């Protein structure tokens, strides 16, 4: 802080304030009452062309230090006092009627005689340097910065520098910390882009840098919040937080970097005074990087928007996710929206959503190279996973929807993962959520090492309009799944196209295009009451000539195969059969299928018993027949 400068704004002289704004001459006068009127008459305030107040009339504007003010015994209400202390410069005035305000160094100075001097501020903004914060990376600035926050103004500004904070708490206060910077209601905590607030080196398992507890209308913007991970002297624990919200409402965190925390970068939970969840939380343009436990955790929130943010490189102690919604007993996360964020190289999942979360939307996000899943949802309902990109989750699913109901997975791109999309149900949790009634639609899953789409142990789902190609095992896989509809998908160039097995039954496979898969195009093994209708299957069995089928049913009963078109294709390796019924199946109905040149061996082969062939099957040679060709 070097010097005050008088400039012209809209024709009025203005003085640059040390909080980064401007104090207009008019506002300065208005704020002073009688003193301002006297100064106006005497023309004693700085005028155009002057620097600071050095050329003002002596006696009406006094140049002082804070130490001078504290020694002042006979102040005048008609005098303006300009403080010269480095990084604390500014105008003060004497308030003879005030006998109770406490000296906080920054906005109130109390003299040895009890006189109160108050700083003149523009737009209710204070600078932490006014309160003796050093920002030198060595000094403990906790008390100084807290004094600035408690000064009762709207904006608290943190200029360039590294500010050390002691927010160490005991284990008992790990999730409801009683130390660290306490942000009051209606506060904007504004950091310079080059400001760093850093946790003091410690050995504790629990600490917090910034806390917002049972507060509302708080905004934190700019700068970096940094934990002590690189210098931490302890080995245990996982509760070292960058920013902690307990029962916070109407909070915005934007353009902040939160990194190197011993636990979570951002932690959100229920209140301390009450059990109310945090609510109406906005996190925008935030980067959480290299935090040890999670980039962000939420135990209890009702209404959160996370946009344009990055969660990356979480590693150290499980779960190690980018974001983890991990509701504990009697807590709930709901009304969640995450849009346009990136989740990169986290050791765990990109997003983990657990235990009864409801009404969530994850849209237009990018997930790359996370060690777990891209998105994992477990025991949740009423959600949408839309338009995201997933790349390189080589040991797990890009998207997992487990024991969830009424979740829509649509328009996602899943490439180079282990499995693109997994929707399933674990029998251990069926009493909580049965994992049914989900929709998987209009996704592209390609070059995954196992499956494009897998439905396991789940019922009444729709798998429709997806593009599944070049997956190393199966394009669409139904495993122990029933009453599902698989329709209007394009399933090409996989090892196998559409497979249903292991006790699956009562599924409808219809209107799919299934082409040039290495083995069977549609493969149904066991089960009853299948419908395979209006599928277009061409050139499947590319692994070896005359070995595999366009449509293959093994040991199925009471199923209907009708209206399908099967062609062996014109490549070197051709399907052996258009439709083949093998094994111990019985009582199936085959009608109106077009298997002209359906296979290099036969159009339709039947090894089942009691198969009913309706009219209209077109066999290999082109004729219509009521018997297999």
Secondary structure, DSSP 8 states (H G I E B T S, - for coil): ----BEEEETTEEEEE-TTSSEEEHHHHHHTTTHHHHHHHHHT-S--TT-BTTTTS-TTTEEEE-HHHHHH-SS--TT-EEEE-STTT-EEEEE-TT-------SSSEEE-TT--EEEE--STTEEEGGGGT---EEEEE-HHHHHHHHTT--SEEEE-SEEEEE--B--GGGSSS-S-SEE--TTEEEEE-TTEEEEE-----SEEEEEEEES-EEEEEESSEEE-STTT-------EEEEEEEES-EEEEEES-EEE--SSEEEEEE--SSS---EEEEEEES-EEES-SSEEEEESSEEEEEEES-EEE---SSTT-EEEEEE--TT--EEEEEEES-EEES-SS-SEEEESS-EEEEEES-EEES-SS-SEEEES-EEEEEES-EEE--TTSEEEEEES-EEEEEES-EEESSSEEEEEE--GGGTTT----S-EEES-EEES-SSEEEEEES-BS-EEES-EEES-SSEEEEEES-BS-EEES-EEESSSEEEEEETT-BS-EEES-EEE--SS-SEEEES-BS-EEES-EEES--TTSTTT-EEEEEES-BS-EEES-EEE--SSSS--SEEEEEETT-BS-EEES-B-TT--SSEEEEE-SBS-EE-TTEE-TTS-EESS--
